Amino acid sequence: MYSYKDRIRAVELYIKLGKRVRATICQLGYPTKNALKGWHREYERGLDLPLGCAVRVPQHTRAQEEVAVEHYLATHQRSERNWSASSNLCGATSGNCSSSVISRRRPMNS
């Protein structure tokens, strides 16, 4: 996130340098190409930039987030049990079953 002052400085330099993106970014060391073009578009639309950041509308309601978190926690705990059970199938306590898996693979052509 860049301050209002940084964004205005970048846009003014961009205009001064003949709208050359690479020259502007090289001289300032920021922003990205797309950010600079977006700032310039906003600047030309209103001859100024908004003072703050754009406020984003939440994608999900609070209730939807809570349901998603509960589902994740329930699923995650179940997957941990499955992981530990599958690691014991080979008789290895560390979960390293590589020797039994490798022995079942087809030989590579050399």
C-alpha positions in Angstrom: 0.0 0.0 0.0 1.3 3.4 -1.0 0.4 6.7 0.6 -1.5 9.3 -1.3 1.7 11.4 -1.6 3.6 8.4 -3.2 0.9 7.7 -5.6 0.6 11.3 -6.7 4.3 11.6 -7.1 4.4 8.5 -9.3 1.5 9.7 -11.5 3.0 13.2 -11.9 6.4 11.7 -12.9 4.7 9.3 -15.3 3.0 12.2 -17.0 6.2 14.3 -17.0 8.2 11.4 -18.6 5.7 11.1 -21.4 3.7 8.2 -20.0 6.7 5.9 -20.1 6.0 3.2 -17.6 9.4 1.6 -17.4 11.2 4.9 -17.0 8.9 5.9 -14.2 9.3 2.6 -12.3 13.0 2.6 -12.8 13.4 6.1 -11.4 11.1 5.6 -8.4 11.6 1.9 -7.7 7.9 1.4 -7.4 5.0 0.6 -8.3 4.0 -2.2 -10.6 3.1 -1.4 -14.2 -0.6 -2.2 -13.7 -0.8 -0.2 -10.4 0.8 2.9 -12.1 -1.6 2.7 -15.1 -4.6 2.3 -12.7 -3.5 5.3 -10.7 -3.1 7.3 -13.8 -6.5 6.3 -15.0 -8.1 7.4 -11.7 -6.1 10.6 -11.8 -7.3 11.5 -15.3 -10.8 10.7 -14.5 -11.0 13.2 -11.6 -7.7 15.1 -11.9 -6.8 13.7 -8.5 -6.5 10.4 -6.6 -8.7 9.1 -3.8 -7.2 9.9 -0.4 -7.7 6.4 1.0 -7.8 2.9 -0.1 -10.7 1.4 -1.9 -13.1 -0.3 0.5 -13.9 -3.8 -0.6 -17.3 -5.3 0.0 -17.0 -8.6 1.8 -17.6 -11.6 -0.4 -19.2 -13.7 2.4 -21.4 -12.9 5.3 -20.2 -13.5 8.9 -22.5 -16.5 9.2 -21.0 -18.1 6.0 -17.5 -17.5 7.3 -18.3 -19.3 10.6 -19.8 -22.3 8.7 -16.7 -22.5 6.5 -14.4 -22.4 9.6 -16.4 -25.1 11.4 -16.3 -27.3 8.2 -12.5 -26.7 7.9 -11.8 -27.6 11.5 -14.0 -30.8 11.3 -12.4 -31.9 8.0 -8.9 -31.1 9.1 -9.2 -33.2 12.3 -10.5 -36.1 10.2 -7.7 -35.8 7.7 -5.1 -35.9 10.5 -6.6 -39.2 11.8 -6.5 -40.6 8.2 -2.9 -39.5 7.8 -1.7 -41.2 10.9 -3.7 -44.3 10.1 -2.3 -44.5 6.5 1.3 -44.1 7.8 0.8 -47.1 10.0 -0.3 -49.3 7.1 3.3 -50.0 6.1 4.3 -50.7 9.7 6.4 -47.6 9.9 6.0 -45.3 12.8 7.6 -42.3 11.1 5.3 -42.5 8.1 8.1 -43.4 5.7 6.7 -46.1 3.4 9.1 -45.4 0.5 10.7 -48.9 0.4 7.4 -50.7 0.0 6.1 -48.2 -2.6 9.3 -48.3 -4.6 9.4 -52.1 -4.7 5.9 -52.0 -6.5 7.0 -49.6 -9.2 7.9 -50.7 -12.7 11.6 -50.5 -13.5 12.7 -47.4 -15.5 14.0 -47.9 -19.1 17.7 -46.9 -19.2 
